[in-house]
Amino acid sequence: MASKWRCMACGYIYDPANGDPDAGIASGTSFEDLPDDWVCPICGVGKDMFEEV
């Protein structure tokens, strides 16, 4: 099972099982496979501000 990732700025959890449909990210997309320019849908920070949980 893929890991979940938490935004250190706002606490949003990226769950690969859900993806990010509003950004066109399909369910099942691992965090590592997100585009480099993907940002937190809540606060807009980049992937470098996320930690694995």
C-alpha positions as CSV (number, residue, x, y, z in Angstrom):
1,M,0.0,0.0,0.0
2,A,1.3,3.4,-0.9
3,S,2.3,5.9,1.8
4,K,0.3,9.0,2.7
5,W,2.1,12.3,2.8
6,R,1.3,15.3,5.1
7,C,1.7,19.0,4.2
8,M,3.9,20.5,6.9
9,A,2.4,23.9,6.3
10,C,-1.3,23.2,6.7
11,G,-1.7,19.5,7.6
12,Y,-3.4,18.4,4.3
13,I,-2.9,14.6,3.7
14,Y,-2.2,13.4,0.2
15,D,-3.7,9.9,0.0
16,P,-2.6,8.0,-3.2
17,A,-5.9,6.0,-3.0
18,N,-7.8,9.2,-3.6
19,G,-5.4,11.2,-5.8
20,D,-6.2,14.8,-6.4
21,P,-9.1,14.9,-8.8
22,D,-9.4,18.7,-8.8
23,A,-5.8,18.8,-10.2
24,G,-6.4,16.0,-12.7
25,I,-4.4,13.5,-10.6
26,A,-6.0,10.0,-10.8
27,S,-6.6,7.8,-7.8
28,G,-3.7,5.3,-7.4
29,T,-1.1,8.0,-8.2
30,S,1.8,7.7,-5.8
31,F,3.3,10.8,-4.3
32,E,6.6,10.2,-6.1
33,D,4.7,10.1,-9.4
34,L,3.0,13.5,-8.9
35,P,4.3,16.1,-11.4
36,D,7.1,18.3,-10.0
37,D,4.9,21.4,-10.3
38,W,2.1,19.8,-8.2
39,V,1.2,21.9,-5.2
40,C,-0.9,21.4,-2.0
41,P,-4.6,21.9,-3.0
42,I,-5.2,23.7,0.3
43,C,-2.3,26.1,0.8
44,G,-0.3,25.9,-2.4
45,V,3.1,24.9,-1.2
46,G,5.3,22.5,-3.2
47,K,6.1,18.9,-2.9
48,D,9.2,19.7,-0.9
49,M,7.0,20.8,2.0
50,F,5.4,17.3,2.5
51,E,6.5,14.5,4.8
52,E,5.7,10.8,4.7
53,V,3.3,9.7,7.4
